[in-house]
Amino acid sequence: GQNIDQPTEMTATEGAIVQINCTYQTSGFNGLFWYQQHAGEAPTFLSYNVLDGLEEKGRFSSFLSRSKGYSYLLLKELQMKDSASYLCAVRGSTSGTYKYIFGTGTRLKVLA
Amino acid sequence: DTGVSQDPRHKITKRGQNVTFRCDPISEHNRLYWYRQTLGQGPEFLTYFQNEAQLEKSRLLSDRFSAERPKGSFSTLEIQRTEQGDSAMYLCASSVTGGLSGANVLTFGAGSRLTVL
């Protein structure tokens, strides 16, 4: 089966660094994605890892370890606008079909 | 291209009525996905199409739900005999296959919010 775990809620201070962890179990792993979702809005793409290691994109970085079924999203120099839900999603492939399974999301509150 | 469009954005209906949602994906995207999201949860997979072929449908989806993508472009999701438990945000997303940068990334529409009274 497929399972994704991430913390429900985190709080951090403006200007700080926060790390959001995600562990997963899936068959036919074909990539891990992070999305940001503000309340009442659609998810927007942040980053993608398919190989082990770190991907950096400005203030956001994402890390993947396929052997451990583990990823994290690192947000630096936090801003108030980063208050949102962060969704970890795994793309799995079975019999040639590709499905994206999402975690329940981590609600991040950035405090002044 | 303005991204993924969904219509209607909001739908209020009475229990037992049928509703239909439409999704227009990004034009060059060959894959189209439907998800359902309730408050405080992540998007839950419903079904997906590659071109006009429906390749997978969630086992959680009852027979009251049906989706089509007749010409491999827009898609419709119909819910028959709605129940209060169907109240949710219905999200459509599309992606393109291939090795180019940006491939396989889901782009979501703004969603269609359903309220069943």
Chai-1 contact restraints between the chains, C-beta under 6 A:
chainA,res_idxA,chainB,res_idxB,connection_type,confidence,min_distance_angstrom,max_distance_angstrom,comment,restraint_id
A,A42,B,F108,contact,1.0,0.0,6.0,A-B,restraint_1
A,A42,B,A110,contact,1.0,0.0,6.0,A-B,restraint_2
A,A42,B,G111,contact,1.0,0.0,6.0,A-B,restraint_3
A,P43,B,F108,contact,1.0,0.0,6.0,A-B,restraint_4
A,F45,B,V105,contact,1.0,0.0,6.0,A-B,restraint_5
A,L87,B,G42,contact,1.0,0.0,6.0,A-B,restraint_6
A,T97,B,L55,contact,1.0,0.0,6.0,A-B,restraint_7
A,T97,B,E56,contact,1.0,0.0,6.0,A-B,restraint_8
A,K99,B,F45,contact,1.0,0.0,6.0,A-B,restraint_9
A,Y100,B,L106,contact,1.0,0.0,6.0,A-B,restraint_10
A,F102,B,G42,contact,1.0,0.0,6.0,A-B,restraint_11
A,F102,B,P43,contact,1.0,0.0,6.0,A-B,restraint_12
A,G103,B,G42,contact,1.0,0.0,6.0,A-B,restraint_13
A,T104,B,Q41,contact,1.0,0.0,6.0,A-B,restraint_14
A,T104,B,G42,contact,1.0,0.0,6.0,A-B,restraint_15
A,G105,B,G42,contact,1.0,0.0,6.0,A-B,restraint_16
